[in-house]
Amino acid sequence: MYVIIMGAGRVGLSLADFLIDEGHDITLIDNNETLCSNAASELDALVICGDGTSSKLLETANIQDADFFVATTGQDESNLLSCILVKKYGVPNLIARVSNPDHEEAFLEIGIDEVISPERTAAGFLEKLISKPNVADIVKLGEGDAEILDFTITNKKIVGKQVMDVSPDKNFIIIAIYEDGNLLIPQPTTRLEYGAKITVLVKRGNFKKVSKKFKG
């Protein structure tokens, strides 16, 4: 499957990393040279530095061959405009990040298949985790201080350890583990298995450190 992701921030980078692990072909687009450089060094993917709302650049990325187009930037206007352009190329699946929930209706009205809001998702997780220790110390969601990221455990140093041995930390907490496709809320004694997919709530600015902890 060929997926084009616009936005090399943490949401786009985490998504690209996950999809690459699943064996999909990824192209990442961003107009920030620093983010592009970081993405190129971290991912086995084509990284194009440029404006994802440009038809010429989208064609350079072979947009007509894409199975999915995912707009993940933090700017709703850019995400909306890029999806409007991509629709003209007949891409079958469009997904867009929306930072302001009030904009969701506008996105859906133009035919975007899925609208995601990391802020709303994070709030939902926190509602379920409110009784767990240290969560309130990790995030202030309204100020964008936290992110939800997915990892596949490949660091053998933590394989077999219990969740309580590695999380919560002052900078992250494991909030979900997937077993046979089913989402489980981890208990303190849940053991981390090699190749397990986990969802982690991470305090902004700690992506590399947390990624290294789980991926080695």
NUNULO-949631 format. One record per residue (C-alpha): residue in three letters; x, y, z. Coordinates in pm, whole numbers, plus 32768, in hexadecimal, padded with zeros to 4 digits. Example, Ala and Ser with C-alpha at 12.3 -4.5 7.8 and 13.67 -1.06 7.14 Angstrom:
ALA84CE7E3E830C;SER85577F9682CA;
# end
This chain:
MET800080008000;TYR8081815A7FA7;VAL803D827080A3;ILE809383E08082;ILE80A5849E81CA;MET80AC861981D4;GLY814E86978312;ALA8295861F83AA;GLY823F8686850C;ARG82188585861E;VAL80C2850E85A9;GLY813684D98442;LEU8285844A84AB;SER81E98352859B;LEU80E882E68498;ALA81F382BA838D;ASP82CB81EE8478;PHE81A8810A84CD;LEU814480D68361;ILE82AB809082F8;ASP82BE7F848404;GLU81847EF08368;GLY82347EDF8216;HIS81867FFC8160;ASP822A80F3806F;ILE822D825280FD;THR827283AD8077;LEU828484C68175;ILE82528632810F;ASP82A1876981DB;ASN831088CC818F;ASN83F188E282C1;GLU855788888265;THR85B8882783C7;LEU8491873B83ED;CYS84DC86A48298;SER8647866E82F5;ASN85E685C7843B;ALA84E684EB838F;ALA85DC84828281;SER86D68416838A;GLU85D783558458;LEU84FB82AF8352;ASP852481C0822F;ALA844282948156;LEU844883978042;VAL844584F180DD;ILE83EA861B8002;CYS842587788086;GLY832188617FF4;ASP81BD88E17FF9;GLY80BF87C78012;THR7FB288AF7F8D;SER806988C57E40;SER7FE187F07D23;LYS813B87E17C86;LEU81D8875A7DC3;LEU80BF865F7DF6;GLU80F885E07C96;THR826B85BF7CE4;ALA820084D97E01;ASN8130840C7D08;ILE7FEC846D7DB1;GLN7F2583B87CA5;ASP7FB4826D7D21;ALA7F6A82A67E91;ASP7E7981C57F4D;PHE7E6482B78071;PHE7EAE842780A3;VAL7ECC8497820E;ALA7EEA8608826C;THR7F80861E83C9;THR8001878183EC;GLY7F90885A850E;GLN7EF58954841C;ASP7D8B890183C9;GLU7D8889E7829A;SER7EB1893781F8;ASN7E2087E08240;LEU7CD1884381AA;LEU7D6788DF8071;SER7E4D87B8802F;CYS7D2A86C48047;ILE7C5B87957F55;LEU7D7A87827E5A;VAL7DB686107E91;LYS7C4885BB7E4E;LYS7C7D86277CE5;TYR7D78850D7CB7;GLY7C8584007D20;VAL7D3E838C7E56;PRO7C4982937EF2;ASN7C8B82E08061;LEU7CB8843880FF;ILE7D04846E826F;ALA7D3F85BF8313;ARG7DA986388468;VAL7CD2874A84FD;SER7D5E8818861A;ASN7C2188E08650;PRO7AF187F9867F;ASP7A11891185FF;HIS7AA888D884A5;GLU7A4B8767848F;GLU790287A483DA;ALA79AD886C82C7;PHE7AA58752828E;LEU7997864A8279;GLU78C2871C818E;ILE79CB8716807D;GLY79D9859B8088;ILE7B04854E8166;ASP7AD983E681D7;GLU7B5F84058339;VAL7BA5852F8418;ILE7C8984F98543;SER7CCB85D8866C;PRO7DF785718742;GLU7D89866E8846;ARG7C3085D08862;THR7CC184708860;ALA7DB484CA8972;ALA7C99855B8A40;GLY7BD784178A1A;PHE7CFD834A8A92;LEU7D3084318BBA;GLU7BC6840C8C1E;LYS7C0082948C3F;LEU7D4E82C48CED;ILE7CF283DA8DDB;SER7D1882FB8F0D;LYS7E76828B8EAC;PRO7F9C83348F5D;ASN8074843A8EB8;VAL7F99846E8D86;ALA7F3985CD8DEA;ASP80A886218E16;ILE80FD85B88CB4;VAL800F86848BE1;LYS7F5387C68BB3;LEU7E9087688A7C;GLY7DF488BB8A45;GLU7F4F894D8A11;GLY7FBD88388925;ASP80C287B38A15;ALA807F864289D5;GLU806E855388B1;ILE7FEC83F38883;LEU80E7831C87C7;ASP80F081B28757;PHE822480D68772;THR82817F6F8729;ILE83617EE3883A;THR84AE7E7487A9;ASN85987ED288C7;LYS85F57D848964;LYS86667E358AA4;ILE84FD7E738B0D;VAL84647D318A85;GLY83D07C698BA3;LYS83C57D908C8F;GLN82837DF68D37;VAL81D77F3D8CDE;MET82117FBE8E3D;ASP83887F968E04;VAL838C80878CDD;SER824E81588CFB;PRO81D682478D79;ASP82FD832B8D4F;LYS82FC84A38D7C;ASN830284C58C00;PHE822783A68B82;ILE812C829A8BDF;ILE80C2815E8B26;ILE7F4B81798AF5;ALA7EFB80548A0F;ILE7F877F09899B;TYR7F017E48886F;GLU7EDE7CCE887D;ASP7E5A7C1B8747;GLY7DCA7D6486CF;ASN7D127DA58815;LEU7D587EDD88E1;LEU7DA87E9C8A50;ILE7DD67F988B68;PRO7F1D7F218C08;GLN7F337EC58D74;PRO806E7F068E45;THR80CA7D958E2D;THR80907D778CB5;ARG81D07CFF8C0F;LEU825D7D9C8AD3;GLU82917CA689B7;TYR83797CC5888C;GLY82BC7D47875C;ALA81937DBD8829;LYS80E77EF887B1;ILE80B07FFC88BF;THR801C815788DA;VAL80D8825089B1;LEU807683A58A35;VAL81B384768A13;LYS820685CD8A98;ARG826886AB8974;GLY83DB86BA892C;ASN84228556899D;PHE83DB8498885A;LYS8542842B8815;LYS858583BB897A;VAL844382F58993;SER846E82638837;LYS85CB81E98892;LYS8545814B89D2;PHE844F806F8916;LYS8503804087CA;GLY866B80328841;
# end
